[in-house]
Amino acid sequence: MERFFRLKENGTNVRTEIMAGLTTFMTMAYILAVNPSILEPTGLSWHAVFLATALSAGIFTIAMGLFVNFPVALAPGMGLNAYFASVVLASAATGTPITPEMALTAVFISGLIFILLTITQLRQMLLVAVPDSLKHAITVGIGLFITIIGLKNSGLLSIAVETTEDVQAGTFTNLMGFESVIHMGSLHDQGVLLTVLGILLIAVMMVLRVPGAILFGIVATTIVAILIGNVNVSDAVSGQSWAPDFSELNFMAFDFAGVIEVGLITVILTFTFVELFDTFGTLVGTANRAGIMKDKEKGRKKVGKAMFVDAIGVSGGAMLGTSTVTAYVESSSGIAQGGRTGLTAVTTGACFLLALFLSPLIALVPGSATAAALIVVGVLMMQSVKEIDFSDMVHAVPAFLTITLMPFTYNIANGISFGIVFYVVLAVVANLSGKAKEKYNVHWLMWVLAILIVARYLFMDGH
């Protein structure tokens, strides 16, 4: 291990790396419970998604450690799994149903595009083209999108369906097409109270800087739910086996004909676009934290290799039956514990593979506990808002539209699309006016994206 992972060269040792890997696992293990709860409503079975989540996280995190020697873990990404679910669930209202198999196919194709972008270096060009303000706005918008899902699943956010005659103001059409009024759920509801408790427990542990606060909060909330009878243990574990049944796995469950028939080009591009910036920020941020970028040339090469493994993970995760697999920002927790090499990632990946034998325990986790985790993840993603200069309207307006349209239209693509178009228009106006406080750069690729987006809304369904 010393020779393979170059431990001394990186100023670390086996014990430190293993402890760092365990820390990373503890901080991101919540995805084992959250991902199945998000994807199950689409028609995928809970156990199949659990198996795919554990397998994809284990296999591709270990690959990151062995082939890149990089202390970063991968798993199905938050935000991207929510987008996956919204694409399938919202399709019923449009009259063009999209099956989970079609959505998995879209993820698989986006992974192939991602591999191509990585090999041809176009990925780096896109990262230069899009301004930092929009990159940060995308992160914040997805955070709010995830929060909306958590609030809705917990009952904290209640949608009362009424007739059109009963609703005179403050209405909107939700993704199922009903006229609705939004208000806070009842605090007399056990599920709502458990969610509030879960948020409080996780927040307190984060204030106290407890590693794995989200996971421990989920566990504590689950225990309370069992004690007060909110979770029926026998019903929850019914049909669950300690030994994983891989026959349930949705392996290669693709529907290419359906994708072509329905026309999921926009969905495929959205998966690719969102993952592009999500991964870039995570990999560069963790590389800086681990000191890998001190030597810029070596750092770039290592991050480039990590991007390639990440790209393969996207298609590989779809083959196993889950939404987009991506690098996790929670990896920074292991790096903070001293993780510097791939041994950290291998340890984390091994833990995910061992988790395959814990599905009965994961099945006990109530929706209120995972909802609390979703809301707190939204808090973490909101932190990027401080990087946006809201005093500069050229950046502020596109960023604001990106952030708000994602949760309020229940569509990540809408937010990104409006952000790009408005930035191009406002930057050009500012440059031509001569009153701009700086010269705004509009990369030619931003023009191409803006034209494609406008064409899509004008000539397609307009949604």
C-alpha positions, -999 to +999 in steps of 0.1 A: +000+000+000+029+023+007+043+019-028+009+018-046-007+048-029+026+068-023+016+074+013+049+089+026+052+111-005+018+125+004+026+129+041+001+103+054-001+067+066-024+037+065-042+045+098-049+081+088-062+071+054-085+045+067-099+068+094-104+095+067-122+070+045-145+060+073-152+097+080-162+103+044-185+073+044-202+085+076-209+119+061-224+107+029-240+073+039-273+091+041-276+087+004-283+050+010-316+059+025-324+091+007-318+080-029-343+051-028-369+073-011-365+099-040-366+074-069-392+050-056-422+072-065-410+070-102-418+033-103-384+019-094-384-005-065-369+007-032-346-023-029-334-021-065-324+015-061-307+007-027-286-020-044-278+003-073-268+031-049-245+010-028-230-008-058-223+023-078-209+042-049-187+013-039-174+004-074-167+039-087-153+053-055-128+023-053-120+030-090-112+066-081-089+055-054-071+028-075-068+045-109-064+081-098-051+079-063-075+106-053-093+109-019-127+116-035-159+094-032-187+091-057-224+082-054-257+091-070-259+129-067-284+150-048-303+173-071-297+151-101-317+123-085-344+149-077-344+161-113-346+124-125-377+120-104-393+152-115-388+143-152-407+110-147-434+123-124-441+156-143-444+138-176-479+125-166-493+160-167-479+166-202-496+136-218-463+121-228-454+097-201-417+092-195-409+058-179-380+053-154-363+032-182-364+061-205-349+084-178-321+058-171-314+058-208-311+096-208-286+094-179-266+067-197-264+088-229-254+119-209-226+098-194-214+089-229-215+126-238-196+134-207-169+109-216-166+124-250-164+160-236-137+148-212-116+131-239-118+160-263-112+187-237-145+204-245-154+200-209-127+225-199-140+249-226-175+249-211-161+256-177-144+287-190-175+298-210-200+299-182-194+328-157-188+319-121-220+337-109-241+312-129-221+282-116-228+293-080-264+301-088-269+266-102-257+251-070-280+274-049-310+267-071-306+229-069-303+233-031-337+251-030-351+225-054-340+197-030-354+217+000-388+219-017-388+181-021-378+176+015-405+200+027-432+184+006-422+148+015-422+157+052-456+174+052-441+207+065-451+221+031-487+212+025-505+216-009-543+218-005-560+208-038-591+230-044-615+236-072-608+266-095-638+284-080-625+281-045-591+295-053-592+332-061-556+342-054-521+329-046-525+299-069-502+280-091-504+248-111-482+221-096-466+193-115-497+172-114-518+199-130-540+208-100-549+243-088-533+245-054-527+266-023-494+262-004-493+264+034-475+249+063-485+215+074-499+206+108-475+204+137-499+179+152-488+154+125-461+129+138-443+129+105-440+167+105-427+168+141-402+141+134-388+161+104-385+192+126-367+170+152-344+156+126-335+191+113-328+202+148-307+172+157-286+175+125-282+212+130-270+209+166-245+182+156-232+204+128-228+233+152-208+210+175-188+199+144-197+162+148-185+142+118-214+124+101-240+148+115-265+141+087-262+103+091-264+104+129-294+127+126-312+102+104-304+074+127-316+093+158-348+104+141-354+068+130-350+055+166-375+081+179-399+072+151-397+035+161-402+043+198-433+064+193-448+038+169-444+060+137-425+031+121-438-005+122-406-025+123-422-058+110-439-040+081-407-020+072-384-050+070-410-073+055-395-088+024-360-074+031-331-098+033-297-094+049-281-110+018-284-088-013-306-102-040-290-090-072-318-104-093-338-073-083-313-050-098-325-030-128-294-039-148-292-023-183-329-014-180-328+009-210-354+020-235-336+037-264-366+035-287-387+053-261-361+080-257-361+086-295-399+085-297-405+110-268-375+132-277-355+136-245-328+157-259-334+186-235-334+162-205-301+145-217-284+179-221-297+191-187-282+160-170-249+167-188-249+204-181-257+202-144-233+173-137-206+192-156-205+221-131-214+200-101-184+177-106-160+205-116-166+224-084-163+193-062-131+180-078-113+213-079-124+222-044-114+189-028-081+189-048-073+223-033-082+212+002-060+181-001-030+202-014-030+185-048-032+217-067+000+231-052+018+216-082-006+230-108+006+208-137+003+175-117-029+188-101-046+194-134-036+160-147-049+143-116-082+162-117-085+154-155-081+116-146-107+120-118-131+137-143-128+107-166-136+082-138-165+104-128-178+104-164-176+066-166-195+065-133-224+084-148-231+057-175-221+030-151-246+041-125-274+042-151-264+006-161-269-005-125-303+014-123-297+047-106-296+084-114-264+103-121-233+092-101-211+121-093-182+132-071-193+142-035-184+174-018-187+154+015-153+140+005-138+171+020-147+158+055-123+128+050-097+152+036-101+173+067-093+142+087-060+138+068-070+118+038-046+125+009-045+094-013-067+069-030-066+047+000-091+070+016-115+065-014-109+027-014-119+026+023-151+046+016-160+024-014-155-008+007-179+006+033-205+011+006-201-024-006-205-038+030-237-017+033-252-040+007-258-064+036-277-038+057-308-032+036-332-043+064-318-015+087-319+011+059-355+001+052-365+012+087-357+049+079-389+068+077-396+095+051-395+122+078-358+114+085-347+115+049-368+147+044-348+163+072-316+153+055-328+168+022-336+202+039-302+203+056-284+195+023-303+225+008-287+246+036-253+234+027-258+241-010-272+276-002-237+286+010-226+293-026-249+323-027-223+344-010-200+340-040-225+359-062-222+397-066-258+409-063-247+446-066-238+439-103-271+435-122-254+418-151-246+389-127-274+394-102-305+391-125-294+359-144-283+344-111-316+353-094-336+338-122-315+307-122-320+303-084-357+310-083-370+293-114-356+259-104-378+254-073-408+276-084-412+259-118-401+225-104-375+223-132-337+226-130-334+231-168-357+262-167-334+279-142-302+272-161-318+282-194-331+316-183-298+323-165-277+317-197-300+338-220-303+367-196-265+368-190-257+369-227-283+397-233-274+419-203-236+414-208-239+426-244-261+456-235-236+466-207-206+463-230-223+483-258-236+510-234-201+519-223-214+524-187-204+490-175-181+489-145-161+461-162-159+445-196-181+414-195-168+384-213-194+365-234-177+333-247-188+322-282-201+290-266-225+310-245-240+324-277-244+289-290-261+278-258-284+309-257-295+304-293-303+267-287-322+275-256-344+302-273-350+278-302-361+251-278-387+273-260-400+289-293-403+257-314-408+230-289-435+228-262-427+261-246-423+246-211 
